[in-house]
Amino acid sequence: MSDLNVFFEVDIDCLKSMNVDQLQLLNNVISKTIENSHTKVFRNKELLIIRDLIEYEFPSIINYISDLIREGEFWQDKSIIKTSSNQYFKYTFNGTTKPLTPSKDVIVEIAELQINYNQSCLLVECCLDKSQNVYVIKDLLPSHPKKAYWTQIEAVECTNELEFEKILLRNLPKKIHEHNPKHSQYAGLDNMDDLTFQKEIGDLKKLYLNNHVAPLLCNQKRAQDLLNSATYMGNELFAFDCKTDLFIEFKKTFPEKEVFHGYHRVDSESLFREYSSNIGKLNEIKEKAIEEENKKKTV
C-alpha cells in the first residue's frame, strides 16, 4: 500500500496568534487530510505539551486541533532518521547554509522517506516563516548509502480549503492502470447505446459468473478513472462502477511501482463472502460512487 505521508508541525505561539477564521481553516485542512483514504497523518510529539498548555490557557483552541491529536501518529516514534545529531544535516536557502534546528528534524525525516524509501510526503506547518518557504536538505553523513543528496520541500501558502484539496491531490501518489491480458477486456462496451449496453452486460455477467478469471468490462480511460477514485481494503483497491453496477478490484502488478490492473467482480455474492468483515466499507464505497454519479448528472 502506498499512501501520502502528511506531517503536521504545530507551534503553540502560532496557534495563539491565529484568529477564528485561520483556526477554522486549520481544522478543515486537518479533517480533509484524515478523511482521505490515501493519507497517513503524523503529528509532532510536542503537540501533547501544546494540548496541555492550550487546555489550561486557551481552552477554546483545543477543539480546532482535537482530531489531529486523536488521529495523528507521532512520527518521532517511528522515525527512520539514521542519527539525531544535527551536525550532519544542514539546509540551504538563497545560497546560505545553516544547521537544522531540532524542530526541522521533520524535514530530514521527509528527505529520508522520499529519497531512500520512495514514499510521497507533504509537510503542513501552521506558521511557516514566509521568508524561508523552500528548504533544501543535504545529507552530509559519510556513512550514508547515498553520501549526498538534495531534496526540496516547498511550502505553498494555503488560504482556503479548496486550495488545500488541490495541493493534496497534486501530492498524492499517481496510480497507473495497465490492462492484464489474463482478464478479458470488453472496451467496446463504452461505445454502445444504453439498451445494447445493458443487454451485453447481462450476458457477460452470466458468462463470467462461475469463471475464476474475471473480466474488465470497460475501456482503459474508464478503468483509470475508477482506479483514481478507488479505496484500499487491505492490500487491494476497490471502486464501484455505476455503469455496470459492479465493484471493480485493482491489484498491484509490480510491488515496487504504482501500477495496477483491474477486473470487475461479476460474482457479487462471492465478493461479499470474501470481505464479510468489510461489508460496511463496500457499501460506503458504493454509496459514495452513486452520489458522485448523481452529481455529474445534475451539472
C-alpha positions in Angstrom: 0.0 0.0 0.0 1.3 3.4 -0.9 0.0 6.5 0.8 0.8 10.1 1.1 2.5 10.8 4.4 1.3 14.1 5.8 3.3 15.7 8.6 1.7 18.4 10.7 4.1 20.6 12.6 2.0 22.6 15.2 3.5 25.5 17.1 1.8 26.9 20.3 2.8 30.5 19.6 1.3 30.2 16.1 -2.0 28.8 17.4 -2.3 31.6 20.0 -1.8 34.2 17.3 -4.5 32.8 14.9 -7.9 34.3 14.5 -11.0 32.2 14.4 -11.1 32.1 10.6 -7.5 30.8 10.5 -8.2 28.2 13.2 -11.2 27.0 11.3 -9.1 26.7 8.1 -6.6 24.6 10.0 -9.4 22.5 11.4 -10.8 21.9 7.8 -7.3 21.1 6.5 -6.8 18.5 9.3 -10.3 17.0 8.6 -9.8 16.7 4.9 -6.4 15.0 5.4 -7.7 12.5 7.9 -10.8 11.7 5.8 -8.8 10.9 2.7 -8.3 7.1 2.5 -4.9 7.6 0.8 -3.2 9.6 3.5 -1.2 8.7 6.6 -1.3 11.5 9.2 1.6 12.3 11.5 2.0 14.9 14.2 4.9 16.3 16.3 5.4 15.0 19.8 5.3 18.5 21.2 1.6 18.6 20.4 0.8 16.8 23.7 2.6 19.5 25.6 0.8 22.1 23.4 -2.5 20.4 24.2 -1.9 20.7 28.0 -0.9 24.3 27.7 -3.8 25.2 25.5 -6.4 23.4 27.6 -5.2 25.5 30.6 -4.7 28.9 28.9 -6.7 28.8 25.7 -9.4 26.0 26.1 -11.4 27.2 23.0 -8.4 26.4 20.7 -8.3 22.7 21.5 -11.4 22.0 19.6 -9.7 23.0 16.3 -6.9 20.5 16.7 -8.6 17.7 18.6 -8.9 15.5 15.5 -5.1 15.8 14.9 -4.3 14.9 18.5 -6.6 11.9 18.4 -5.9 10.5 14.9 -2.3 11.6 14.1 0.7 9.3 14.9 3.9 10.6 16.5 6.4 10.5 13.6 9.3 10.6 16.1 8.2 7.2 17.5 8.7 5.6 14.1 11.5 7.7 12.8 13.9 6.3 10.2 16.5 9.1 10.6 19.9 7.4 10.9 21.1 9.9 13.5 19.5 12.6 15.7 22.7 14.8 15.7 22.0 18.0 13.8 25.7 18.4 12.9 25.2 16.0 10.0 22.3 17.9 8.5 22.0 21.4 7.1 19.6 23.3 5.0 20.2 26.0 2.4 18.1 29.0 1.5 19.1 31.6 -1.0 22.7 30.3 -1.1 23.1 30.4 2.7 23.8 27.1 4.5 22.6 26.7 8.1 22.3 23.8 10.5 18.9 22.4 11.0 17.2 23.4 14.3 15.7 20.4 16.2 12.2 21.4 15.1 13.3 20.8 11.5 14.3 17.2 12.1 11.0 16.5 10.3 12.5 17.8 7.1 15.3 15.3 7.4 12.7 12.5 8.1 10.8 13.5 4.9 14.1 13.6 2.9 14.9 10.1 4.1 11.4 8.8 3.2 11.3 10.3 -0.2 14.8 9.5 -1.4 15.6 6.2 0.3 12.1 4.7 0.7 10.4 6.3 -2.4 7.5 7.5 -0.2 5.5 10.6 -1.0 5.4 13.2 1.8 3.7 16.6 2.5 4.7 19.0 5.3 2.0 21.2 6.8 3.2 23.9 9.2 0.9 26.3 10.9 3.1 29.4 10.8 5.9 28.8 8.3 8.2 31.8 8.0 7.3 33.2 4.6 10.9 34.4 4.0 12.1 30.8 4.1 9.5 28.9 2.1 11.8 26.4 0.4 14.1 24.1 2.3 16.9 22.2 0.5 18.4 19.4 2.6 21.8 17.9 2.1 22.8 14.8 4.0 26.5 15.1 4.9 26.7 11.9 6.8 29.8 10.0 5.3 28.4 6.5 6.1 25.1 7.1 4.4 24.4 4.8 1.5 23.7 7.9 -0.7 26.6 10.0 0.6 25.0 13.3 -0.6 21.6 14.0 -1.9 19.3 17.0 -2.4 15.6 17.3 -2.0 13.2 20.2 -2.0 10.2 20.8 0.2 8.1 23.7 -0.9 5.7 25.4 1.4 2.7 26.6 -0.5 0.7 29.3 1.2 -2.8 27.9 1.8 -5.6 30.4 2.2 -8.7 28.3 1.7 -9.9 24.7 1.9 -10.3 24.3 -1.9 -6.7 25.3 -2.4 -5.6 22.7 0.1 -7.6 20.0 -1.7 -5.7 20.8 -4.9 -2.4 20.7 -3.0 -3.3 17.3 -1.5 -4.4 15.9 -4.9 -1.2 17.1 -6.5 0.9 15.3 -3.9 -0.9 12.0 -3.7 1.0 9.1 -5.4 -0.1 8.7 -9.0 -1.6 5.3 -9.7 -1.4 3.9 -13.2 -3.8 1.3 -14.7 -2.4 -1.2 -17.2 -4.6 -4.0 -18.5 -3.5 -7.5 -17.7 -4.3 -9.8 -20.7 -5.3 -12.5 -18.3 -8.5 -10.6 -17.7 -10.5 -10.4 -21.0 -11.3 -6.7 -21.7 -14.5 -5.5 -23.3 -13.5 -2.0 -24.2 -16.2 -1.7 -26.9 -18.9 -1.7 -24.2 -18.3 2.0 -23.6 -19.3 2.9 -27.2 -22.7 1.2 -27.0 -26.1 2.8 -26.5 -27.7 2.2 -23.1 -30.1 -0.5 -24.3 -27.4 -2.5 -26.1 -25.0 -2.0 -23.2 -27.4 -3.4 -20.6 -28.1 -6.5 -22.8 -24.4 -7.1 -23.3 -23.6 -6.6 -19.6 -26.4 -9.0 -18.6 -25.0 -11.7 -21.0 -21.4 -11.2 -19.8 -22.4 -11.4 -16.1 -24.0 -14.8 -16.8 -20.9 -15.9 -18.8 -18.4 -15.0 -16.1 -20.5 -15.8 -13.1 -18.6 -19.0 -12.3 -15.4 -18.2 -14.1 -12.3 -17.9 -12.0 -10.8 -15.2 -14.2 -12.9 -12.1 -14.0 -13.2 -9.7 -17.0 -12.6 -6.0 -17.4 -15.8 -4.5 -18.6 -14.6 -1.1 -19.7 -12.0 0.7 -21.7 -8.6 2.0 -20.4 -9.8 5.5 -19.7 -12.7 4.5 -17.5 -10.5 1.9 -15.8 -8.0 4.7 -15.0 -10.8 7.0 -13.7 -12.1 4.2 -11.5 -8.6 3.5 -10.2 -8.2 7.2 -9.3 -11.3 7.0 -7.1 -10.6 3.6 -5.6 -10.2 2.9 -1.9 -7.9 0.5 -0.1 -9.3 -2.5 1.7 -6.3 -4.5 2.9 -3.8 -4.6 0.0 -6.3 -4.3 -2.7 -8.1 -1.2 -4.1 -11.9 -1.2 -4.8 -14.2 1.1 -6.6 -17.9 0.8 -7.6 -18.7 1.1 -11.3 -22.1 2.7 -11.6 -22.3 1.9 -15.3 -22.0 -1.9 -14.9 -23.5 -1.9 -11.3 -20.4 -3.9 -10.2 -17.4 -3.5 -8.0 -14.1 -3.4 -9.7 -11.0 -4.6 -7.9 -7.4 -3.4 -8.6 -4.3 -5.4 -7.7 -0.8 -4.1 -7.8 1.1 -5.5 -10.9 4.6 -4.6 -9.7 5.4 -4.4 -5.9 7.8 -1.6 -6.4 5.6 0.5 -8.7 2.2 2.3 -8.6 1.0 0.1 -11.5 -2.3 -1.7 -11.1 -4.6 -4.0 -13.2 -8.3 -4.1 -12.6 -11.2 -6.5 -13.2 -14.9 -6.4 -12.4 -16.2 -8.7 -9.6 -19.1 -10.2 -11.5 -20.0 -12.6 -8.7 -21.1 -10.0 -6.0 -22.1 -12.8 -3.5 -18.5 -14.2 -3.7 -17.1 -10.7 -3.1 -19.2 -10.1 0.0 -18.4 -13.5 1.4 -14.6 -12.9 0.8 -14.8 -9.5 2.5 -17.5 -10.2 5.1 -15.8 -8.2 7.7 -15.7 -5.2 5.4 -19.3 -5.1 4.1 -19.9 -1.7 5.6 -16.8 -0.4 3.8 -18.0 -1.8 0.5 -21.4 -0.3 0.9 -19.8 3.0 1.8 -17.7 2.9 -1.5 -20.9 2.1 -3.5 -22.9 4.9 -1.9 -20.2 7.4 -2.5 -19.8 6.4 -6.1 -23.6 6.7 -6.7 -23.6 10.1 -5.0 -20.8 11.3 -7.3 -22.5 9.9 -10.4 -25.8 11.7 -9.5 -23.9 15.0 -9.0 -22.5 14.6 -12.6 -26.0 14.2 -14.0 -27.2 17.4 -12.3 -24.4 19.5 -13.7 
